[in-house]
């Protein structure tokens, strides 16, 4: 199950299902129990579904939260890392 999604258009928030084509960015927050899925299985699935961006949010050993942002490479159907930043830096960048 997807943790957070950014949609391409306004959606019906009461809907229990969304088409993959509705999703612009898929975000996974890594937990110890979901680590393998979040690093291996889910990126493959989201790439197969054609979701343009995949973000993974994970905490390092020093408890710093990292946001790794990937874009779908349509040539080979996999995600390529385009940014690895901290949550603090991302919040500063976006003014939040």
N, C-alpha and C positions, 0 to 999 in steps of 0.2 A: 504494500500500500504506500502510496506517495505521501510524503510528509507535508510538503508545501508545493503549490503550483501557481504560476503566473499565467493567466489566460490571455489569449489573443483578442478577445472581445468580451463584452458583458455576458455573464452567464446566469442561469437560474440557480440561485444558491440552495434551493430546495430539492434540486435534482440529486439523485444518488449515484449517477453515472455521467461521465464526460467523455467525449470522443478524444482520442489522442491528438487529433488535428486541432482541438481547442486549446491545447497547452503550448505555451511559448517556452517556459522554463520549468523544469522539474527539479525540486530541491529535496535532498535526503539529509537528515540529521543522523549522524552515526552514533549508535549505542553499542555497548559491548555485545549485546545479544543479536545485533543486526549487522555487525561489521562485514562479514563475508558477503552478505546480500548487497550492502551499500557500496562495496568496492568492486564487486565482480558481476553479480547477477543483474542488479537494477540498471547499471549503465548499459549493459547489452540489450536489455528489454526496451529501455527508453529509446535507444538508437534504432532498434528494429521498428519501433512505432513512429519514428521520424520526428521526435521532439527536438527542436533546434538547439536548446541549451540544457545542460545538466550541471547542477551545483551540488557539491558535497560539503557539508559542514561537519568538522571534526575537531576534537580537542587534543592538543599534543601533551607530552609528559609534563610540561610546565604549566598546564591548564590554560594555554593560550588557544583561543578558538580560531581555526583557519577556515576560510571559504575558498574552495578550489572550484574555479569556474571553467567549464568545458563547452566547446561548440561542436556540433555535429559536422564531421567531414563527410559530405555526401559522396565523395569519390570512393571512399572505402567503407562507409557506413559505421564509423566508430567516432567516439568523442576525442577531441584533442584539447589538452589543457591550454587555456589562454591567459589565465590569471590565478595566482595563489597568493591570497592576501589574508590579513587577520580581520576578524569581525570589527575590531576597533577602527582599523584603517578604512574599511568599507563604509562604516557609519560616518566617519569624518568626510570621506569622499562624497557621500550622498547628502550630507548635511543633516543627518539624523542623530 
